[in-house]
Amino acid sequence: MTDAQPRVLACTYTGRVPEIWEWDESLFAGTAEYYEQGRLPYAPGLADTVARLLPPGHKGRLLDVGCGPGTLTLRLTKVFTYLIGIDPDPGMIAEANRRAAAAGVTDVEFIQARAEDLPLELGMFDVAMFGQSFHWMDRDAVAATVHEMLSDGGLFIQVSDLKNAPARDRSGLTEPAPPYDEIRSLVKTFLGPVRRAGQGVLVKGTPADEVDVLARNGFDGPDRITVPAGEVLRRSSDDVIAGVYARSDSAPGLFGEDIKVFDTQLRALLAETSPTGYFAEHSPDTELVVWRRS
């Protein structure tokens, strides 16, 4: 490890933090270019699973809310007739458009907007999808608006990695797992002990009472569907580093002028863990939490 010592940024942690976090436009600033390389993939069977939730022979329209760089949108182009993704981060929208153009996809549209700006005269949809994004929003306001944008029986689907899954057997894997605990400790050394989120911090984490939120806004459910994965992923040090910079709580812009020192120490940590520069881990299962418009 390098002997260079990090400076904790004066704007991050003072010992007194606000109880209520407020969204700001820097939440994912600088993360878009790292997102696809760094984030662990959704399960391969995701698109087929979503297709089975639709009426036979019916494709319909998808609204992807908090679409990022089109991670879900572009995986579902064969499932839906037309797809619209919205995200407030301009870097995410630019990357989504770049990826769509590279793939030759024409039946998709990406719009820079907050979920709270809906309905934006976008019309009606059969499915509204939230890929690990709903917790960043004014959930009651967004749920109420999306309810009115869905056709009768339309689906509100939350997509995420399966939480609290048992650890998978690593026997037979010749490369080490990424040192996630040590990486989190290193991030805290630079950014303070309270989780960063844009210009603010999350004292109590993100809210978790989404069952109550959606039920009181006219949705029935939920049905929980696990899409199995578990493939062994061989990841380079650059992949793991991209995963760090793809997170809201360790977005590149949060480090300010300390980014080079942090990056040097992060690379040294990974080199110490795996001299070959490669790691192995299992891809996580994907969970769909499916609500239906009453």
Residue frames as qw, qx, qy, qz and C-alpha x, y, z in Angstrom:
[[0.000, 0.889, 0.458, 0.000, 0.00, 0.00, 0.00],
 [0.357, 0.614, -0.051, 0.702, 1.20, 3.55, -0.66],
 [0.401, -0.292, -0.503, 0.708, 2.36, 5.70, 2.24],
 [0.077, -0.284, -0.164, -0.942, 0.36, 8.68, 0.96],
 [0.005, 0.365, 0.773, -0.519, -2.27, 9.63, 3.52],
 [0.018, 0.602, 0.607, 0.518, -5.74, 10.75, 2.38],
 [0.069, 0.001, 0.293, -0.954, -7.33, 13.97, 3.46],
 [0.098, 0.559, 0.814, -0.124, -10.96, 13.71, 4.53],
 [0.111, 0.454, 0.350, 0.812, -12.82, 16.30, 2.49],
 [0.028, 0.075, 0.445, -0.892, -14.15, 19.16, 4.55],
 [0.505, 0.009, -0.180, -0.844, -17.49, 19.05, 2.74],
 [0.562, -0.051, -0.792, -0.232, -18.23, 15.44, 3.62],
 [0.665, -0.472, -0.577, 0.054, -18.40, 14.60, 7.30],
 [0.014, 0.610, -0.282, 0.741, -18.45, 17.12, 10.14],
 [0.127, -0.070, -0.841, 0.522, -19.97, 15.02, 12.89],
 [0.357, 0.424, 0.463, -0.691, -23.33, 16.74, 12.42],
 [0.025, 0.051, 0.790, 0.610, -25.41, 15.42, 9.56],
 [0.512, -0.014, -0.037, -0.858, -28.98, 16.17, 8.44],
 [0.522, 0.055, 0.791, -0.314, -31.66, 13.65, 9.31],
 [0.674, 0.580, 0.410, -0.204, -33.44, 14.05, 5.98],
 [0.433, -0.170, 0.560, 0.685, -31.60, 13.54, 2.71],
 [0.468, 0.729, 0.166, -0.471, -32.58, 15.68, -0.26],
 [0.790, 0.337, 0.383, 0.341, -31.93, 14.65, -3.85],
 [0.043, 0.832, -0.224, -0.506, -29.45, 16.68, -5.86],
 [0.758, 0.612, -0.120, -0.189, -28.27, 16.38, -9.44],
 [0.183, 0.684, -0.704, 0.059, -24.77, 15.21, -8.49],
 [0.835, -0.269, 0.382, -0.290, -26.02, 11.88, -7.07],
 [0.902, 0.091, 0.370, 0.202, -24.55, 9.77, -9.90],
 [0.302, 0.917, -0.220, -0.138, -22.28, 12.40, -11.46],
 [0.085, 0.697, -0.707, -0.083, -19.33, 10.77, -13.20],
 [0.597, -0.169, 0.767, -0.163, -20.54, 7.19, -12.79],
 [0.785, 0.468, 0.095, -0.394, -22.06, 6.58, -16.24],
 [0.508, 0.636, -0.567, -0.125, -18.85, 5.59, -18.02],
 [0.027, -0.369, 0.895, -0.250, -18.13, 2.93, -15.38],
 [0.695, -0.054, 0.330, -0.637, -21.64, 1.51, -14.98],
 [0.911, 0.245, -0.178, -0.280, -21.79, -1.30, -17.53],
 [0.564, 0.439, -0.652, 0.253, -18.23, -2.47, -16.89],
 [0.023, 0.356, -0.696, 0.623, -18.41, -2.28, -13.13],
 [0.660, -0.139, 0.317, -0.667, -21.90, -3.32, -12.07],
 [0.285, -0.056, 0.957, 0.021, -22.58, -7.03, -11.71],
 [0.302, -0.044, -0.599, -0.740, -25.00, -8.16, -14.46],
 [0.711, -0.025, 0.281, -0.644, -28.63, -9.09, -14.00],
 [0.620, -0.045, 0.783, -0.012, -29.50, -12.77, -14.41],
 [0.042, -0.132, 0.727, 0.672, -29.51, -14.04, -18.02],
 [0.013, -0.428, -0.884, -0.185, -33.15, -15.12, -17.79],
 [0.045, 0.404, 0.357, -0.841, -34.46, -11.67, -16.88],
 [0.309, 0.205, -0.353, -0.859, -35.95, -10.80, -20.29],
 [0.387, -0.144, -0.856, -0.311, -37.72, -14.15, -20.67],
 [0.181, -0.377, -0.771, 0.480, -39.14, -13.82, -17.15],
 [0.166, 0.377, 0.140, -0.901, -40.54, -10.36, -17.87],
 [0.342, 0.085, -0.622, -0.699, -42.01, -11.61, -21.17],
 [0.309, -0.264, -0.913, -0.025, -43.92, -14.34, -19.31],
 [0.020, -0.401, -0.565, 0.721, -45.57, -11.69, -17.13],
 [0.293, 0.277, -0.198, -0.894, -47.26, -10.14, -20.17],
 [0.782, 0.302, 0.357, -0.411, -50.42, -11.48, -21.84],
 [0.667, 0.027, 0.645, 0.372, -49.59, -14.07, -24.53],
 [0.473, 0.517, 0.492, 0.516, -48.69, -12.41, -27.80],
 [0.049, -0.971, -0.190, -0.137, -48.74, -8.92, -26.27],
 [0.635, 0.171, -0.199, 0.727, -45.59, -6.81, -26.21],
 [0.264, -0.903, -0.336, 0.045, -46.79, -3.33, -25.33],
 [0.251, 0.794, -0.185, 0.521, -44.81, -0.34, -24.06],
 [0.733, -0.344, -0.370, 0.455, -42.20, -0.09, -21.30],
 [0.048, -0.915, 0.132, -0.378, -41.32, 2.90, -19.13],
 [0.784, -0.081, -0.372, 0.490, -37.93, 2.45, -17.45],
 [0.226, -0.934, -0.041, -0.276, -37.75, 4.96, -14.57],
 [0.439, -0.761, 0.472, 0.074, -34.22, 5.75, -13.44],
 [0.931, 0.364, -0.005, -0.030, -32.86, 3.95, -16.47],
 [0.572, -0.569, 0.426, 0.410, -29.18, 4.81, -15.98],
 [0.033, 0.499, -0.620, -0.605, -27.20, 3.94, -19.12],
 [0.722, 0.223, -0.323, -0.570, -30.05, 1.79, -20.44],
 [0.115, -0.318, 0.932, -0.133, -29.02, -1.34, -18.55],
 [0.450, 0.270, 0.798, -0.296, -32.55, -2.77, -18.36],
 [0.516, 0.633, 0.063, -0.573, -34.09, -0.92, -21.28],
 [0.391, 0.587, -0.607, -0.365, -31.69, -2.30, -23.85],
 [0.124, -0.147, 0.979, -0.070, -32.01, -5.85, -22.48],
 [0.388, 0.393, 0.742, -0.380, -35.76, -5.77, -23.01],
 [0.267, 0.416, -0.315, -0.810, -36.03, -4.48, -26.58],
 [0.270, 0.014, -0.875, -0.403, -37.27, -7.86, -27.83],
 [0.051, -0.368, -0.861, 0.348, -39.94, -8.00, -25.14],
 [0.142, 0.704, 0.401, -0.568, -41.64, -4.64, -25.82],
 [0.512, 0.695, 0.405, 0.302, -42.82, -2.81, -28.93],
 [0.224, 0.764, -0.087, 0.598, -41.52, 0.55, -27.71],
 [0.684, -0.429, -0.376, 0.455, -39.38, 1.54, -24.73],
 [0.058, 0.853, -0.070, 0.513, -38.79, 4.87, -23.02],
 [0.696, -0.286, -0.406, 0.519, -36.14, 5.37, -20.36],
 [0.051, -0.910, 0.003, -0.412, -35.86, 8.46, -18.17],
 [0.738, -0.304, -0.272, 0.538, -33.02, 9.49, -15.89],
 [0.094, -0.984, -0.093, 0.117, -32.02, 12.84, -14.40],
 [0.522, -0.581, 0.385, 0.491, -28.28, 12.38, -14.98],
 [0.521, 0.754, -0.192, -0.351, -27.11, 13.76, -18.35],
 [0.006, -0.542, 0.828, 0.146, -24.13, 11.40, -18.42],
 [0.487, 0.091, 0.853, -0.162, -26.41, 8.40, -18.05],
 [0.620, 0.646, 0.300, -0.329, -28.67, 9.54, -20.88],
 [0.309, 0.764, -0.482, -0.297, -25.69, 10.21, -23.15],
 [0.164, -0.346, 0.923, 0.046, -24.29, 6.74, -22.44],
 [0.579, 0.311, 0.704, -0.268, -27.71, 5.12, -22.98],
 [0.574, 0.744, 0.016, -0.341, -28.05, 6.82, -26.37],
 [0.130, 0.664, -0.706, -0.210, -24.51, 5.81, -27.32],
 [0.340, -0.129, 0.929, -0.067, -25.17, 2.18, -26.45],
 [0.624, 0.501, 0.501, -0.328, -28.50, 2.14, -28.28],
 [0.467, 0.777, -0.262, -0.331, -26.87, 3.56, -31.42],
 [0.032, -0.527, 0.842, 0.116, -24.02, 1.06, -31.21],
 [0.409, 0.087, 0.898, -0.139, -26.56, -1.78, -30.98],
 [0.110, -0.096, -0.655, -0.742, -28.64, -0.42, -33.85],
 [0.028, -0.514, -0.816, 0.262, -31.73, -0.18, -31.64],
 [0.010, -0.245, -0.280, -0.928, -34.37, 2.23, -32.96],
 [0.462, -0.567, -0.551, -0.403, -37.52, 1.48, -30.95],
 [0.579, -0.515, -0.427, 0.467, -36.21, 3.13, -27.77],
 [0.096, 0.806, 0.034, 0.583, -36.10, 6.70, -26.50],
 [0.588, -0.310, -0.450, 0.596, -34.08, 8.13, -23.62],
 [0.076, -0.839, -0.193, -0.502, -35.14, 11.34, -21.89],
 [0.355, 0.097, -0.521, 0.770, -33.29, 13.36, -19.27],
 [0.455, -0.537, -0.125, -0.699, -35.87, 13.95, -16.56],
 [0.156, -0.202, 0.799, -0.545, -36.60, 13.14, -12.95],
 [0.136, -0.336, -0.929, -0.074, -39.29, 10.63, -12.10],
 [0.003, -0.567, -0.529, 0.631, -41.07, 13.46, -10.29],
 [0.144, 0.341, -0.291, -0.882, -41.43, 15.25, -13.68],
 [0.017, -0.224, -0.917, -0.329, -43.74, 12.53, -15.01],
 [0.807, 0.264, 0.529, 0.017, -46.13, 12.10, -16.85],
 [0.204, -0.488, 0.488, 0.695, -44.36, 14.34, -19.44],
 [0.667, 0.493, -0.035, -0.558, -47.11, 13.57, -21.99],
 [0.041, -0.405, 0.886, 0.223, -45.50, 10.19, -22.67],
 [0.674, 0.002, -0.509, -0.535, -48.78, 8.31, -22.98],
 [0.850, -0.326, 0.220, -0.349, -49.83, 5.00, -21.46],
 [0.209, 0.507, -0.835, 0.030, -47.64, 2.01, -20.65],
 [0.866, -0.157, -0.420, -0.219, -48.07, -1.68, -19.94],
 [0.821, -0.307, -0.278, 0.393, -45.06, -1.92, -17.60],
 [0.016, -0.917, 0.267, -0.297, -43.18, 0.61, -15.51],
 [0.899, -0.052, -0.290, 0.325, -39.81, -0.71, -14.37],
 [0.228, -0.912, 0.275, -0.200, -37.52, 0.54, -11.63],
 [0.864, 0.176, -0.360, 0.305, -34.03, -0.94, -11.62],
 [0.624, -0.330, -0.348, 0.617, -32.69, -0.25, -8.12],
 [0.183, 0.316, 0.114, 0.924, -33.96, 3.31, -8.44],
 [0.347, -0.696, -0.506, -0.374, -37.31, 3.75, -6.65],
 [0.600, -0.578, -0.368, 0.414, -35.69, 4.45, -3.26],
 [0.376, -0.072, 0.043, 0.923, -34.08, 7.65, -4.63],
 [0.082, -0.423, -0.464, -0.774, -37.46, 9.20, -5.51],
 [0.408, -0.056, 0.355, -0.839, -40.40, 10.91, -3.87],
 [0.032, 0.026, 0.990, 0.133, -42.00, 7.51, -3.78],
 [0.280, 0.534, 0.685, -0.409, -45.61, 8.44, -3.01],
 [0.319, 0.685, -0.075, -0.650, -45.70, 11.10, -5.71],
 [0.169, 0.396, -0.777, -0.460, -44.05, 8.86, -8.30],
 [0.145, 0.155, 0.976, -0.054, -46.20, 5.83, -7.45],
 [0.347, 0.605, 0.501, -0.513, -49.39, 7.87, -7.76],
 [0.326, 0.656, -0.299, -0.612, -48.36, 9.32, -11.14],
 [0.084, 0.280, -0.904, -0.311, -47.16, 6.02, -12.57],
 [0.324, 0.295, 0.852, -0.287, -50.42, 4.38, -11.47],
 [0.454, 0.692, 0.257, -0.499, -52.27, 6.72, -13.80],
 [0.259, 0.643, -0.552, -0.462, -49.81, 6.05, -16.64],
 [0.144, -0.142, 0.975, 0.091, -50.37, 2.28, -16.58],
 [0.544, -0.097, -0.540, -0.634, -53.10, 0.50, -18.48],
 [0.803, -0.336, 0.155, -0.467, -55.62, -1.62, -16.56],
 [0.985, -0.128, 0.092, 0.075, -53.68, -4.51, -15.04],
 [0.492, 0.743, -0.340, 0.301, -50.39, -2.79, -15.90],
 [0.868, -0.270, -0.259, 0.327, -47.30, -3.83, -13.98],
 [0.104, -0.909, 0.332, -0.228, -45.04, -1.87, -11.67],
 [0.958, -0.012, -0.187, 0.218, -41.83, -3.93, -11.43],
 [0.253, -0.874, 0.414, -0.026, -38.87, -3.32, -9.14],
 [0.911, 0.287, -0.237, 0.180, -35.66, -5.06, -10.20],
 [0.210, -0.829, 0.486, -0.180, -32.61, -5.63, -8.03],
 [0.398, 0.303, -0.850, 0.166, -30.01, -8.15, -7.00],
 [0.739, -0.457, -0.467, -0.164, -31.48, -10.70, -4.60],
 [0.137, -0.700, 0.443, -0.543, -30.73, -9.41, -1.11],
 [0.562, -0.436, 0.595, -0.374, -29.53, -11.61, 1.78],
 [0.907, 0.242, -0.297, -0.174, -28.88, -14.58, -0.48],
 [0.838, -0.456, 0.257, 0.156, -26.70, -17.30, 1.08],
 [0.043, -0.738, 0.582, 0.340, -23.04, -17.24, 0.12],
 [0.896, 0.365, -0.179, -0.178, -22.20, -19.51, -2.80],
 [0.883, -0.287, 0.266, 0.260, -19.63, -22.28, -2.63],
 [0.213, 0.887, -0.357, -0.200, -16.28, -20.95, -3.84],
 [0.690, -0.290, 0.631, 0.202, -14.61, -24.34, -4.07],
 [0.693, 0.369, 0.504, 0.360, -12.91, -24.72, -7.42],
 [0.240, 0.959, 0.062, 0.135, -12.43, -20.99, -7.94],
 [0.799, 0.018, -0.098, 0.592, -8.73, -20.35, -8.37],
 [0.225, 0.444, -0.049, 0.866, -8.85, -16.57, -8.11],
 [0.138, -0.273, -0.639, 0.705, -9.73, -14.58, -4.96],
 [0.020, 0.807, 0.585, 0.075, -12.95, -12.72, -4.39],
 [0.170, 0.661, -0.018, 0.731, -12.82, -8.93, -4.65],
 [0.376, -0.192, -0.625, 0.657, -12.01, -7.48, -1.19],
 [0.140, -0.697, -0.431, -0.556, -15.28, -5.62, -0.80],
 [0.552, -0.754, -0.305, 0.182, -15.02, -5.07, 2.96],
 [0.564, -0.333, 0.075, 0.752, -11.57, -3.52, 2.60],
 [0.201, 0.390, 0.406, 0.802, -12.76, -1.38, -0.31],
 [0.309, -0.804, -0.425, -0.278, -15.64, -0.03, 1.80],
 [0.605, -0.643, -0.146, 0.446, -13.21, 0.79, 4.59],
 [0.468, -0.030, 0.239, 0.850, -10.95, 2.64, 2.17],
 [0.003, -0.624, -0.454, -0.636, -13.89, 4.67, 0.83],
 [0.467, -0.817, -0.338, -0.001, -14.85, 5.66, 4.39],
 [0.618, -0.359, -0.018, 0.699, -11.29, 6.79, 5.04],
 [0.253, 0.136, 0.312, 0.906, -11.66, 9.34, 2.26],
 [0.230, -0.449, -0.442, -0.741, -15.36, 10.23, 2.42],
 [0.359, -0.319, 0.423, -0.768, -16.23, 9.81, 6.09],
 [0.130, -0.006, 0.968, -0.216, -18.09, 7.12, 8.03],
 [0.491, 0.468, 0.511, -0.528, -21.60, 8.10, 6.91],
 [0.542, 0.308, 0.679, 0.387, -22.70, 6.93, 3.48],
 [0.018, 0.377, -0.187, -0.907, -22.45, 9.70, 0.89],
 [0.387, 0.568, 0.713, 0.139, -25.25, 10.45, -1.56],
 [0.268, 0.806, 0.228, 0.476, -24.57, 13.41, -3.81],
 [0.119, 0.594, -0.298, 0.738, -23.91, 16.50, -1.70],
 [0.628, -0.514, 0.204, -0.548, -25.62, 14.90, 1.28],
 [0.073, 0.270, -0.940, 0.195, -25.37, 11.79, 3.41],
 [0.707, -0.273, -0.491, -0.430, -27.70, 8.91, 4.27],
 [0.257, -0.470, 0.634, -0.558, -27.81, 8.73, 8.04],
 [0.675, -0.025, 0.610, -0.414, -30.42, 5.97, 8.12],
 [0.329, 0.022, 0.859, 0.391, -29.85, 4.49, 4.67],
 [0.276, -0.077, -0.484, -0.827, -32.50, 4.49, 1.96],
 [0.608, -0.070, 0.350, -0.709, -36.18, 4.03, 2.92],
 [0.068, 0.123, -0.981, -0.136, -37.56, 0.50, 2.95],
 [0.378, 0.310, 0.699, -0.522, -41.35, 0.72, 3.51],
 [0.193, 0.191, -0.547, -0.792, -42.20, 0.34, -0.17],
 [0.096, -0.339, -0.931, -0.097, -44.95, -2.23, 0.44],
 [0.001, -0.659, -0.543, 0.520, -46.96, 0.42, 2.28],
 [0.041, 0.477, -0.223, -0.849, -46.16, 3.11, -0.31],
 [0.165, 0.056, -0.758, -0.628, -47.35, 1.07, -3.29],
 [0.084, -0.430, -0.896, 0.075, -50.37, -0.43, -1.54],
 [0.029, 0.672, 0.439, -0.595, -51.75, 2.98, -0.59],
 [0.151, 0.516, -0.308, -0.785, -51.25, 4.23, -4.13],
 [0.749, 0.358, 0.035, -0.556, -53.49, 1.65, -5.76],
 [0.466, 0.439, -0.750, -0.164, -51.25, -1.35, -6.48],
 [0.931, -0.240, 0.094, -0.260, -51.97, -4.99, -5.67],
 [0.777, 0.353, -0.460, 0.247, -49.18, -7.33, -4.65],
 [0.318, 0.673, -0.563, -0.358, -46.42, -7.91, -4.48],
 [0.994, 0.088, 0.049, 0.037, -45.38, -11.11, -6.19],
 [0.226, -0.785, 0.546, 0.187, -41.68, -11.83, -5.73],
 [0.934, 0.358, 0.002, 0.019, -39.86, -13.71, -8.46],
 [0.451, -0.663, 0.508, 0.316, -36.26, -14.87, -8.27],
 [0.771, 0.608, -0.178, -0.062, -34.41, -15.22, -11.56],
 [0.833, -0.425, 0.230, 0.270, -31.45, -17.54, -10.88],
 [0.406, 0.833, -0.376, 0.029, -27.93, -16.71, -11.97],
 [0.809, -0.486, 0.325, 0.060, -24.76, -17.88, -10.25],
 [0.806, 0.514, -0.080, 0.283, -22.40, -17.93, -13.22],
 [0.663, -0.468, 0.042, 0.583, -18.76, -17.50, -12.31],
 [0.316, 0.942, 0.025, 0.111, -17.53, -14.08, -13.36],
 [0.735, -0.122, 0.012, 0.667, -13.81, -13.55, -13.96],
 [0.050, 0.981, 0.171, 0.081, -13.21, -9.88, -13.32],
 [0.609, 0.351, -0.188, 0.686, -10.08, -7.79, -13.79],
 [0.335, -0.382, -0.368, 0.779, -8.86, -5.14, -11.37],
 [0.062, -0.023, -0.237, -0.969, -10.19, -2.52, -13.79],
 [0.416, -0.427, -0.674, -0.437, -13.63, -4.16, -13.63],
 [0.493, -0.525, -0.591, 0.363, -13.63, -4.05, -9.84],
 [0.226, -0.248, -0.106, 0.936, -12.45, -0.43, -9.84],
 [0.207, -0.230, -0.466, -0.829, -15.21, 0.45, -12.31],
 [0.471, -0.516, -0.709, -0.097, -17.64, -1.13, -9.86],
 [0.372, -0.448, -0.400, 0.708, -16.45, 1.24, -7.14],
 [0.041, -0.193, 0.133, 0.971, -16.83, 4.30, -9.36],
 [0.259, -0.309, -0.683, -0.609, -20.27, 3.16, -10.57],
 [0.361, -0.543, -0.718, 0.243, -21.76, 3.54, -7.09],
 [0.100, -0.875, -0.204, -0.428, -23.48, 6.66, -5.79],
 [0.605, -0.794, 0.033, 0.051, -21.60, 6.48, -2.48],
 [0.606, -0.437, 0.374, 0.549, -18.19, 6.36, -4.16],
 [0.560, 0.779, 0.249, 0.131, -18.85, 8.34, -7.35],
 [0.678, 0.207, -0.021, 0.705, -15.65, 9.87, -8.76],
 [0.046, 0.716, 0.069, 0.693, -16.76, 13.44, -8.14],
 [0.652, -0.732, -0.169, -0.103, -17.06, 12.88, -4.40],
 [0.824, -0.259, -0.051, 0.501, -13.30, 12.54, -3.99],
 [0.036, 0.986, -0.064, -0.149, -12.41, 15.94, -5.42],
 [0.314, 0.796, -0.516, 0.044, -8.67, 16.46, -5.74],
 [0.485, -0.446, 0.734, -0.166, -8.05, 13.32, -3.68],
 [0.908, 0.285, 0.052, -0.301, -9.23, 11.04, -6.50],
 [0.607, 0.575, -0.542, 0.085, -5.68, 10.22, -7.65],
 [0.117, -0.447, 0.775, -0.431, -4.56, 9.28, -4.15],
 [0.754, -0.002, 0.449, -0.479, -7.68, 7.16, -3.63],
 [0.857, 0.436, -0.178, -0.211, -7.23, 5.44, -6.99],
 [0.355, 0.578, -0.705, 0.208, -3.59, 4.65, -6.20],
 [0.322, -0.292, 0.765, -0.475, -4.48, 3.12, -2.85],
 [0.838, 0.180, 0.240, -0.456, -7.39, 1.19, -4.35],
 [0.760, 0.507, -0.397, -0.082, -5.16, -0.32, -7.02],
 [0.125, 0.508, -0.783, 0.338, -2.56, -1.22, -4.42],
 [0.607, -0.131, 0.586, -0.520, -5.21, -2.98, -2.32],
 [0.893, 0.322, 0.038, -0.314, -6.36, -5.02, -5.32],
 [0.565, 0.583, -0.577, 0.087, -2.79, -5.89, -6.31],
 [0.174, -0.418, 0.780, -0.432, -2.11, -7.09, -2.79],
 [0.748, 0.041, 0.462, -0.475, -5.24, -9.26, -2.84],
 [0.874, 0.341, 0.342, 0.043, -4.62, -10.69, -6.31],
 [0.333, -0.564, 0.461, 0.599, -1.13, -10.38, -7.80],
 [0.401, 0.224, 0.748, 0.479, -2.47, -11.68, -11.12],
 [0.150, 0.145, -0.106, -0.972, -4.93, -8.79, -11.32],
 [0.496, -0.176, -0.621, -0.581, -7.97, -11.06, -11.63],
 [0.354, -0.082, 0.666, -0.651, -10.80, -12.01, -9.30],
 [0.307, -0.188, -0.853, -0.378, -13.66, -14.52, -9.38],
 [0.303, 0.110, 0.585, -0.745, -17.17, -14.25, -8.00],
 [0.170, 0.413, 0.881, 0.154, -20.63, -15.59, -8.71],
 [0.159, -0.281, -0.274, -0.906, -23.17, -13.37, -10.41],
 [0.254, 0.096, 0.660, -0.700, -26.09, -12.62, -8.08],
 [0.117, 0.513, 0.839, 0.137, -29.63, -13.84, -8.60],
 [0.095, -0.186, -0.151, -0.966, -32.07, -11.16, -9.72],
 [0.062, 0.450, 0.799, -0.395, -35.29, -10.41, -7.85],
 [0.138, -0.354, -0.419, -0.825, -38.41, -8.98, -9.44],
 [0.077, 0.363, 0.681, -0.631, -40.97, -7.41, -7.11],
 [0.043, -0.272, -0.659, -0.700, -44.14, -7.25, -9.22],
 [0.208, 0.399, 0.526, -0.722, -47.14, -5.03, -8.46],
 [0.142, 0.408, 0.751, 0.499, -50.29, -4.82, -10.55],
 [0.182, -0.093, 0.009, -0.979, -52.41, -1.73, -11.12],
 [0.294, 0.294, 0.791, -0.449, -55.75, -2.29, -9.43]]
